[in-house]
Amino acid sequence: MEILHSKILGTQHNSTPLLVFHGLFGMLDNWATFGKIFADFFPVHLIDLRNHGKSFHSNSMSHEDLARDIEHYMNFHGITSANILGHSLGGKAVMQFAITYPVRVEKMIVVDIAPKAYPAHHQGIFKALQSIDFTQVQSRGEVEEKLMEFIPEEGVVQFLTKSLFWNAEKKLDWRFNLDVLHSKYTEFVSNAIKYGVFNGPVLFVAGKNSNYILPQDKFLLSQQFPHYRIATIDNAGHWVHAENPKDFHQTVQDFLLDSVTA
């Protein structure tokens, strides 16, 4: 059994830990600032999903796989129950986990994603990533230039290049498992999570400028997460935590430290 790679911050051993999961093409370092802030309140586990960051690579990438990974991680670290937060793909992972293992979850925060199936919408990013020939590039700057030919948003390019590293052959490479993420894309993006109900408190955090959570999704949310509420963050799109960190941090803090949330 392989265990997800993580960085653990905070020393309050008698507090309920917070487990944090990034989105597609991301890594735990995307949440470093958030982790440092919240480590003042409770232990924070910043975690790389499978096929991302420094976690193991696998040919399987279903929502159920991601949920089992969380269970194995908690068992390995002796965590009986936790608060869990997931952004985008990480949000689907924590929703599937909460439905499958409800007694292991105290509170859940889902950042800018719903439990529904989404149409394929990362084709341009995959095309850009697959255009990189690592035998021909010598620097991060060259990779950025090549990606910019396909992706006009500089912020997206910078986000993707955070996952570059120098491998054992002293060549640049992606930390994420590009081939598997591409081949299994429909399993985790174009599929809804399995139906089920989690009765604990749930906060959905949506970026005001994002269309990942729509008004018509509220019925679905209420069916699977009866004790949910939505907080919409101004001046933020899909990367809510990066685009408006101040309001995002306050919203999450209020939810986690509110003893009457349920």
C-alpha positions, 0 to 999 in steps of 0.5 A: 500500500502506497501512502500519499506524500504530505507536508505536516504543519502545526503541533496542536496534537489535541486538535482535529487536523485539517487535510488539504488536497489541491486540484488537477496539475497542482501540488501541495506547495500551492497551499503553502501560505494557507497551511502556514496560517492555519497551522496556528489553529490545528495540524494542517496536512498539505497532501499531494494527490496520486499522480501529482507532486511527490506522491506515487504514480498509478495507472488508475485515477478514479474518484474511488481511488482518490477516496481510498488514498485518503483513508489509507493516509489517515490510517497510516498517520493514526487520524481517526477523523479530520476536517477535509478541504479540497479544491477542484479535483481535490474537492471531488476526492474529498466529497467521494471520501466523505460519502464513503467514509462519513464517520472519518469526517467532521467538517468538509470544505469544497472549493469551486467544484460540484459533485457533478460531471463536467464537460471536457475543458482542459484540452488546450492545457493538455495540448500545451503540456504535450508539446514540450519535448524535454530533450530539447529544452534546457530551462524553465524559461524555455518551457514557459515560452513554449506553453505561452504559445498555447496558453495566453494566461500567464498565471496558468502557465506559472501555475503549471511550471511549478510542477517542473523539476530536474529528474535523475537524468538532469532533464526537466520533467513534470512531477504530475503523471501527464500520460495517465492524467490525459488517458483517465481524464474522463474518469475524474472530470467527466464523471460525477462522484458516486451517489451518496449522502454525507450529513455533516457540515459542508461549506462550498466556496465558489469564486464569483467569477467562476462558473464551476458551481451554478445556481441550478447545482443547489438541488444536487448539493442539497441531495448529497450534502443536506447540511451544506452552505455556499460562500461566494468570494468576490474578485476570484475565479476558479483559483479562489484561494490564490486570487482572493486569499484574504477573504478565502482564509477568513471564510474558511476560518469562520467555518472551521472555528464555528462550534455551531456549524452543524 
